[in-house]
Amino acid sequence: MRESVTTKERRFTMADKKVTVLAKFKAKDGLEEKVRQEIMARVAPTRSEAGCINYDLHQSSDDKRVFMLYENWVSKKLLDEHLQMPYLQSLIAAADELFSEPIEISLWEMVSDPE
């Protein structure tokens, strides 16, 4: 018979699983280039962080005001550390000035086998 996993062990296991992040930003009218530059300024430092697998900025083909970051992190713990970085906190602090809508962030877990 298999031993049951305690709640604490389950939380630890989930915290150590790879996590995918989709972050969506919508620039205020006329600020598309400024928003692109502001987010791009954070790409290189983020990619050098421990636990960052990839950190890729995309811009919508249909609406140039819309940007999306596609990110993969080794663990939720390392993602949480990323979210506290001063260069990311400064972007969040400028959100009202730059974005026409709140930043949308969703976390995803891969359920298919990677090939």
BAVOMAR-315257 format. One record per residue (C-alpha): residue number from 1; z, y, x; residue in three letters. Coordinates in Angstrom, 3 decimals. Layout:
<drenpas>
 seq       up    north     east type
 NUM        Z        Y        X  Ala
...
</drenpas>
This chain:
<drenpas>
 seq       up    north     east type
   1    0.000    0.000    0.000  Met
   2   -0.913    3.452    1.272  Arg
   3    1.888    5.902    1.915  Glu
   4    1.789    9.058   -0.152  Ser
   5    1.255   12.360    1.621  Val
   6    4.007   14.905    1.219  Thr
   7    3.198   18.344   -0.150  Thr
   8    3.935   19.918    3.222  Lys
   9    1.550   17.517    4.999  Glu
  10   -1.155   18.152    2.389  Arg
  11   -0.860   21.931    2.861  Arg
  12   -1.062   21.496    6.627  Phe
  13   -4.144   19.298    6.282  Thr
  14   -5.875   21.784    3.949  Met
  15   -5.024   24.674    6.266  Ala
  16   -6.681   22.806    9.148  Asp
  17   -9.954   22.057    7.338  Lys
  18  -13.128   23.990    8.099  Lys
  19  -13.603   26.862    5.663  Val
  20  -16.757   28.732    4.689  Thr
  21  -16.552   32.350    3.571  Val
  22  -19.033   34.375    1.540  Leu
  23  -18.227   38.078    1.601  Ala
  24  -20.380   40.417   -0.479  Lys
  25  -20.543   44.195   -0.019  Phe
  26  -22.474   46.743   -2.072  Lys
  27  -23.153   50.032   -0.310  Ala
  28  -23.009   53.308   -2.169  Lys
  29  -26.457   54.817   -2.790  Asp
  30  -27.823   56.319    0.400  Gly
  31  -25.251   54.585    2.644  Leu
  32  -27.181   51.344    3.212  Glu
  33  -27.858   52.031    6.899  Glu
  34  -24.306   53.242    7.578  Lys
  35  -22.858   50.116    5.922  Val
  36  -25.225   47.877    7.909  Arg
  37  -24.126   49.555   11.144  Gln
  38  -20.417   49.388   10.231  Glu
  39  -20.568   45.663    9.477  Ile
  40  -22.834   44.911   12.462  Met
  41  -20.270   46.596   14.740  Ala
  42  -17.844   43.839   13.768  Arg
  43  -20.200   40.888   14.310  Val
  44  -19.903   40.507   18.093  Ala
  45  -16.103   40.834   18.274  Pro
  46  -15.697   38.429   15.369  Thr
  47  -18.017   35.858   16.918  Arg
  48  -15.821   35.897   20.042  Ser
  49  -12.655   35.114   18.065  Glu
  50  -11.013   31.713   18.356  Ala
  51  -12.087   29.520   15.481  Gly
  52  -15.242   31.407   14.508  Cys
  53  -18.101   28.932   14.157  Ile
  54  -20.594   31.490   12.882  Asn
  55  -20.531   34.994   11.421  Tyr
  56  -23.910   36.041   10.056  Asp
  57  -24.818   39.229    8.213  Leu
  58  -27.530   39.147    5.545  His
  59  -29.095   41.913    3.445  Gln
  60  -30.510   41.267   -0.018  Ser
  61  -34.299   41.307   -0.292  Ser
  62  -33.967   42.483   -3.907  Asp
  63  -31.380   45.238   -3.464  Asp
  64  -31.020   46.766    0.001  Lys
  65  -27.539   48.050   -0.928  Arg
  66  -26.185   44.486   -1.031  Val
  67  -24.945   42.742    2.115  Phe
  68  -23.439   39.298    2.527  Met
  69  -21.527   37.766    5.403  Leu
  70  -21.840   34.006    5.731  Tyr
  71  -18.981   32.755    7.876  Glu
  72  -17.615   29.409    8.991  Asn
  73  -14.171   29.010   10.493  Trp
  74  -12.456   26.051   12.113  Val
  75   -9.437   26.532    9.837  Ser
  76   -7.956   28.776    7.164  Lys
  77   -5.211   29.711    9.626  Lys
  78   -7.730   31.157   12.082  Leu
  79   -9.578   32.907    9.254  Leu
  80   -6.291   34.508    8.192  Asp
  81   -5.779   35.730   11.767  Glu
  82   -9.312   37.208   11.704  His
  83   -8.534   39.112    8.521  Leu
  84   -5.698   40.910   10.356  Gln
  85   -7.863   42.139   13.245  Met
  86   -7.743   45.952   13.589  Pro
  87  -11.540   46.275   13.584  Tyr
  88  -11.716   44.425   10.277  Leu
  89   -8.762   46.301    8.790  Gln
  90  -10.523   49.598    9.576  Ser
  91  -13.570   48.455    7.567  Leu
  92  -11.349   47.477    4.654  Ile
  93   -9.621   50.870    4.874  Ala
  94  -13.031   52.609    4.583  Ala
  95  -14.080   50.554    1.544  Ala
  96  -13.743   53.381   -0.997  Asp
  97  -15.945   55.631    1.141  Glu
  98  -18.645   53.025    1.857  Leu
  99  -18.850   50.591   -1.064  Phe
 100  -19.734   51.111   -4.714  Ser
 101  -17.842   47.960   -5.771  Glu
 102  -14.844   46.021   -4.473  Pro
 103  -15.643   43.600   -1.652  Ile
 104  -16.112   40.099   -3.094  Glu
 105  -14.727   37.317   -0.924  Ile
 106  -14.883   33.640   -1.820  Ser
 107  -13.769   30.611    0.167  Leu
 108  -15.719   27.364    0.136  Trp
 109  -15.119   23.818    1.334  Glu
 110  -18.031   21.536    2.222  Met
 111  -18.147   18.439    0.056  Val
 112  -21.369   16.862    1.368  Ser
 113  -21.505   15.064    4.696  Asp
 114  -22.948   17.267    7.427  Pro
 115  -26.117   15.920    9.003  Glu
</drenpas>
